[in-house]
């Protein structure tokens, strides 16, 4: 049994035919596995912009929990290692390190998404709005569990800031 997963009966299944143009824009973080790079942050968002070279600019922002007037930002770059698999991206915020960004489940209308990585260390529930419907959240938790993620580790992210 792993520290990061209840049971891994099979490998992670990812979404099929992700349209990265539709995926671009702002996503709000509804829940995540705790991690060091977002520790102490609330009102976290990620903005994805398609570049002319086919790669994606990533801008993550979050407000400090203890001083919401302070915004931390991280700019990164994402790309498809295999253009035939549009749900498995690599993301780099600091050279030379890159992480996996796997789109596990994506709503057909691109309203909410479940993102994780094959190490089971990271998991995010993202939405186009700051508030997610409870049924949609439950669906994403079910999809995470079907893929071996321990959803008890998910922490909800406050989205109570006026602007982001």
Phi and psi in degrees as GROMACS dihedral restraints (atoms count N, CA, C in turn):
[ dihedral_restraints ]
;  ai    aj    ak    al  type     phi  dphi    fc
    3     4     5     6     1   -93.7    20    10
    4     5     6     7     1   153.0    20    10
    6     7     8     9     1   -62.5    20    10
    7     8     9    10     1   -29.2    20    10
    9    10    11    12     1   -98.6    20    10
   10    11    12    13     1    -8.3    20    10
   12    13    14    15     1  -146.8    20    10
   13    14    15    16     1   141.6    20    10
   15    16    17    18     1   -69.4    20    10
   16    17    18    19     1   -52.3    20    10
   18    19    20    21     1  -153.8    20    10
   19    20    21    22     1   134.4    20    10
   21    22    23    24     1  -116.5    20    10
   22    23    24    25     1    84.8    20    10
   24    25    26    27     1   -74.6    20    10
   25    26    27    28     1   -24.0    20    10
   27    28    29    30     1  -156.7    20    10
   28    29    30    31     1   172.1    20    10
   30    31    32    33     1   -75.2    20    10
   31    32    33    34     1   164.2    20    10
   33    34    35    36     1   -68.9    20    10
   34    35    36    37     1   129.7    20    10
   36    37    38    39     1   -93.5    20    10
   37    38    39    40     1   134.5    20    10
   39    40    41    42     1  -111.0    20    10
   40    41    42    43     1   166.0    20    10
   42    43    44    45     1   -63.2    20    10
   43    44    45    46     1   158.1    20    10
   45    46    47    48     1  -111.2    20    10
   46    47    48    49     1   140.8    20    10
   48    49    50    51     1    54.7    20    10
   49    50    51    52     1    56.5    20    10
   51    52    53    54     1   -74.9    20    10
   52    53    54    55     1   126.3    20    10
   54    55    56    57     1   -89.7    20    10
   55    56    57    58     1   103.5    20    10
   57    58    59    60     1   -64.8    20    10
   58    59    60    61     1   -25.3    20    10
   60    61    62    63     1   -66.0    20    10
   61    62    63    64     1   -43.6    20    10
   63    64    65    66     1   -68.6    20    10
   64    65    66    67     1   -29.5    20    10
   66    67    68    69     1   -72.4    20    10
   67    68    69    70     1   -25.6    20    10
   69    70    71    72     1   -62.8    20    10
   70    71    72    73     1   163.5    20    10
   72    73    74    75     1   113.4    20    10
   73    74    75    76     1  -164.3    20    10
   75    76    77    78     1   -97.0    20    10
   76    77    78    79     1   135.5    20    10
   78    79    80    81     1  -123.8    20    10
   79    80    81    82     1   137.6    20    10
   81    82    83    84     1  -101.4    20    10
   82    83    84    85     1   138.2    20    10
   84    85    86    87     1   -81.8    20    10
   85    86    87    88     1   117.0    20    10
   87    88    89    90     1   -92.5    20    10
   88    89    90    91     1   -39.1    20    10
   90    91    92    93     1  -155.3    20    10
   91    92    93    94     1   158.9    20    10
   93    94    95    96     1  -157.0    20    10
   94    95    96    97     1   161.3    20    10
   96    97    98    99     1   -75.3    20    10
   97    98    99   100     1   140.4    20    10
   99   100   101   102     1   -56.5    20    10
  100   101   102   103     1   139.6    20    10
  102   103   104   105     1  -149.4    20    10
  103   104   105   106     1   161.2    20    10
  105   106   107   108     1   -71.3    20    10
  106   107   108   109     1   -34.6    20    10
  108   109   110   111     1   -77.5    20    10
  109   110   111   112     1   -11.3    20    10
  111   112   113   114     1  -117.3    20    10
  112   113   114   115     1     9.1    20    10
  114   115   116   117     1   -59.8    20    10
  115   116   117   118     1   133.1    20    10
  117   118   119   120     1    78.5    20    10
  118   119   120   121     1    16.0    20    10
  120   121   122   123     1  -114.7    20    10
  121   122   123   124     1   147.5    20    10
  123   124   125   126     1  -132.9    20    10
  124   125   126   127     1   174.7    20    10
  126   127   128   129     1    52.1    20    10
  127   128   129   130     1    44.9    20    10
  129   130   131   132     1   -82.9    20    10
  130   131   132   133     1   137.2    20    10
  132   133   134   135     1  -137.7    20    10
  133   134   135   136     1   160.5    20    10
  135   136   137   138     1  -132.3    20    10
  136   137   138   139     1   132.1    20    10
  138   139   140   141     1  -117.1    20    10
  139   140   141   142     1   127.7    20    10
  141   142   143   144     1  -112.6    20    10
  142   143   144   145     1   130.7    20    10
  144   145   146   147     1  -129.6    20    10
  145   146   147   148     1   126.1    20    10
  147   148   149   150     1   -74.6    20    10
  148   149   150   151     1   133.0    20    10
  150   151   152   153     1   -98.2    20    10
  151   152   153   154     1   163.4    20    10
  153   154   155   156     1   -61.6    20    10
  154   155   156   157     1   -28.4    20    10
  156   157   158   159     1   -85.3    20    10
  157   158   159   160     1     5.2    20    10
  159   160   161   162     1    91.2    20    10
  160   161   162   163     1   -12.6    20    10
  162   163   164   165     1   -83.4    20    10
  163   164   165   166     1   175.4    20    10
  165   166   167   168     1  -125.3    20    10
  166   167   168   169     1   129.7    20    10
  168   169   170   171     1   -84.1    20    10
  169   170   171   172     1   134.1    20    10
  171   172   173   174     1  -116.8    20    10
  172   173   174   175     1   129.5    20    10
  174   175   176   177     1  -126.3    20    10
  175   176   177   178     1   108.4    20    10
  177   178   179   180     1   -97.8    20    10
  178   179   180   181     1   137.1    20    10
  180   181   182   183     1  -134.7    20    10
  181   182   183   184     1   146.8    20    10
  183   184   185   186     1  -156.6    20    10
  184   185   186   187     1   146.9    20    10
  186   187   188   189     1   -92.9    20    10
  187   188   189   190     1   142.2    20    10
  189   190   191   192     1   -65.5    20    10
  190   191   192   193     1   133.9    20    10
  192   193   194   195     1   -60.2    20    10
  193   194   195   196     1   -42.8    20    10
  195   196   197   198     1   -85.0    20    10
  196   197   198   199     1    -7.5    20    10
  198   199   200   201     1  -156.7    20    10
  199   200   201   202     1    81.4    20    10
  201   202   203   204     1   -58.1    20    10
  202   203   204   205     1   -13.7    20    10
  204   205   206   207     1   -73.1    20    10
  205   206   207   208     1   -16.6    20    10
  207   208   209   210     1   -95.1    20    10
  208   209   210   211     1   123.8    20    10
  210   211   212   213     1  -110.7    20    10
  211   212   213   214     1   127.5    20    10
  213   214   215   216     1   -97.5    20    10
  214   215   216   217     1   139.3    20    10
  216   217   218   219     1  -129.6    20    10
  217   218   219   220     1   149.2    20    10
  219   220   221   222     1  -139.5    20    10
  220   221   222   223     1   127.0    20    10
  222   223   224   225     1  -105.4    20    10
  223   224   225   226     1   134.5    20    10
  225   226   227   228     1  -140.4    20    10
  226   227   228   229     1  -175.8    20    10
  228   229   230   231     1  -134.4    20    10
  229   230   231   232     1   133.1    20    10
  231   232   233   234     1  -120.5    20    10
  232   233   234   235     1   152.5    20    10
  234   235   236   237     1  -155.7    20    10
  235   236   237   238     1   164.7    20    10
  237   238   239   240     1   -96.8    20    10
  238   239   240   241     1   112.2    20    10
  240   241   242   243     1   -62.7    20    10
  241   242   243   244     1   -34.1    20    10
  243   244   245   246     1  -127.0    20    10
  244   245   246   247     1   103.1    20    10
  246   247   248   249     1   -56.9    20    10
  247   248   249   250     1   -18.0    20    10
  249   250   251   252     1   -78.8    20    10
  250   251   252   253     1   -15.6    20    10
  252   253   254   255     1  -117.3    20    10
  253   254   255   256     1    89.5    20    10
  255   256   257   258     1   -78.8    20    10
  256   257   258   259     1    -2.6    20    10
  258   259   260   261     1   -99.4    20    10
  259   260   261   262     1    -3.6    20    10
  261   262   263   264     1  -116.1    20    10
  262   263   264   265     1   100.3    20    10
  264   265   266   267     1  -107.7    20    10
  265   266   267   268     1   161.9    20    10
  267   268   269   270     1  -111.1    20    10
  268   269   270   271     1   143.1    20    10
  270   271   272   273     1  -130.1    20    10
  271   272   273   274     1   133.8    20    10
  273   274   275   276     1  -125.4    20    10
  274   275   276   277     1   125.0    20    10
  276   277   278   279     1  -107.2    20    10
  277   278   279   280     1   -28.3    20    10
  279   280   281   282     1  -136.1    20    10
  280   281   282   283     1   122.0    20    10
  282   283   284   285     1   -65.4    20    10
  283   284   285   286     1   137.5    20    10
  285   286   287   288     1  -100.6    20    10
  286   287   288   289     1    14.7    20    10
  288   289   290   291     1   -84.2    20    10
  289   290   291   292     1   134.4    20    10
  291   292   293   294     1  -133.5    20    10
  292   293   294   295     1   143.2    20    10
  294   295   296   297     1  -115.5    20    10
  295   296   297   298     1   165.3    20    10
  297   298   299   300     1   -84.0    20    10
  298   299   300   301     1   139.3    20    10
  300   301   302   303     1  -131.2    20    10
  301   302   303   304     1    93.7    20    10
  303   304   305   306     1  -104.2    20    10
  304   305   306   307     1   124.8    20    10
  306   307   308   309     1   -84.2    20    10
  307   308   309   310     1   102.5    20    10
  309   310   311   312     1   -79.6    20    10
  310   311   312   313     1   -44.0    20    10
  312   313   314   315     1  -145.8    20    10
  313   314   315   316     1   135.6    20    10
  315   316   317   318     1  -133.7    20    10
  316   317   318   319     1   125.8    20    10
  318   319   320   321     1   -57.1    20    10
  319   320   321   322     1   141.9    20    10
  321   322   323   324     1   -58.1    20    10
  322   323   324   325     1   -26.9    20    10
  324   325   326   327     1  -100.9    20    10
  325   326   327   328     1    11.5    20    10
  327   328   329   330     1    60.7    20    10
  328   329   330   331     1    38.4    20    10
  330   331   332   333     1   -92.4    20    10
  331   332   333   334     1   -30.8    20    10
  333   334   335   336     1  -150.0    20    10
  334   335   336   337     1   157.1    20    10
  336   337   338   339     1  -150.0    20    10
  337   338   339   340     1   151.4    20    10
  339   340   341   342     1  -115.0    20    10
  340   341   342   343     1   124.0    20    10
  342   343   344   345     1  -124.5    20    10
  343   344   345   346     1   136.4    20    10
  345   346   347   348     1  -149.5    20    10
  346   347   348   349     1  -166.7    20    10
  348   349   350   351     1  -143.5    20    10
  349   350   351   352     1   158.4    20    10
  351   352   353   354     1   -68.8    20    10
  352   353   354   355     1   -10.1    20    10
  354   355   356   357     1   -81.7    20    10
  355   356   357   358     1   -11.5    20    10
  357   358   359   360     1    67.2    20    10
  358   359   360   361     1    12.1    20    10
  360   361   362   363     1   -81.2    20    10
  361   362   363   364     1   -26.9    20    10
  363   364   365   366     1  -125.8    20    10
  364   365   366   367     1   141.2    20    10
  366   367   368   369     1  -155.1    20    10
  367   368   369   370     1   135.3    20    10
  369   370   371   372     1  -132.7    20    10
  370   371   372   373     1   141.5    20    10
  372   373   374   375     1  -110.2    20    10
  373   374   375   376     1   118.5    20    10
  375   376   377   378     1  -121.7    20    10
  376   377   378   379     1   151.0    20    10
  378   379   380   381     1  -141.6    20    10
  379   380   381   382     1   154.9    20    10
  381   382   383   384     1   -74.2    20    10
  382   383   384   385     1   -15.6    20    10
  384   385   386   387     1  -119.2    20    10
  385   386   387   388     1   158.9    20    10
  387   388   389   390     1   -71.3    20    10
  388   389   390   391     1   -18.2    20    10
  390   391   392   393     1  -121.6    20    10
  391   392   393   394     1   133.1    20    10
  393   394   395   396     1  -111.5    20    10
  394   395   396   397     1   139.8    20    10
  396   397   398   399     1   -60.9    20    10
  397   398   399   400     1   140.8    20    10
  399   400   401   402     1   -59.0    20    10
  400   401   402   403     1   -39.0    20    10
  402   403   404   405     1   -65.0    20    10
  403   404   405   406     1   -37.8    20    10
  405   406   407   408     1   -67.0    20    10
  406   407   408   409     1   -41.2    20    10
  408   409   410   411     1   -62.9    20    10
  409   410   411   412     1   -44.9    20    10
  411   412   413   414     1   -60.5    20    10
  412   413   414   415     1   -41.1    20    10
  414   415   416   417     1   -59.5    20    10
  415   416   417   418     1   -45.7    20    10
  417   418   419   420     1   -65.8    20    10
  418   419   420   421     1   -36.6    20    10
  420   421   422   423     1   -64.1    20    10
  421   422   423   424     1   -40.7    20    10
  423   424   425   426     1   -61.8    20    10
  424   425   426   427     1   -43.9    20    10
  426   427   428   429     1   -63.1    20    10
  427   428   429   430     1   -38.2    20    10
  429   430   431   432     1   -64.2    20    10
  430   431   432   433     1   -46.5    20    10
  432   433   434   435     1   -63.7    20    10
  433   434   435   436     1   -39.4    20    10
  435   436   437   438     1   -59.2    20    10
  436   437   438   439     1   -27.4    20    10
  438   439   440   441     1   -97.1    20    10
  439   440   441   442     1    10.0    20    10
  441   442   443   444     1    91.1    20    10
  442   443   444   445     1     7.0    20    10
  444   445   446   447     1   -83.9    20    10
  445   446   447   448     1   142.5    20    10
  447   448   449   450     1   -88.2    20    10
  448   449   450   451     1    96.2    20    10
  450   451   452   453     1   -70.3    20    10
  451   452   453   454     1   -10.7    20    10
  453   454   455   456     1   -63.9    20    10
  454   455   456   457     1   -20.5    20    10
  456   457   458   459     1   -81.0    20    10
  457   458   459   460     1   -12.4    20    10
  459   460   461   462     1   -64.9    20    10
  460   461   462   463     1   133.6    20    10
  462   463   464   465     1  -114.3    20    10
  463   464   465   466     1   133.8    20    10
  465   466   467   468     1   -71.6    20    10
  466   467   468   469     1   147.3    20    10
  468   469   470   471     1  -110.1    20    10
  469   470   471   472     1   124.9    20    10
  471   472   473   474     1   -63.8    20    10
  472   473   474   475     1   135.9    20    10
  474   475   476   477     1  -127.0    20    10
  475   476   477   478     1    52.7    20    10
  477   478   479   480     1  -105.7    20    10
  478   479   480   481     1    15.4    20    10
  480   481   482   483     1   -83.1    20    10
  481   482   483   484     1   147.0    20    10
  483   484   485   486     1   -67.3    20    10
  484   485   486   487     1   -41.4    20    10
  486   487   488   489     1  -139.1    20    10
  487   488   489   490     1   158.4    20    10
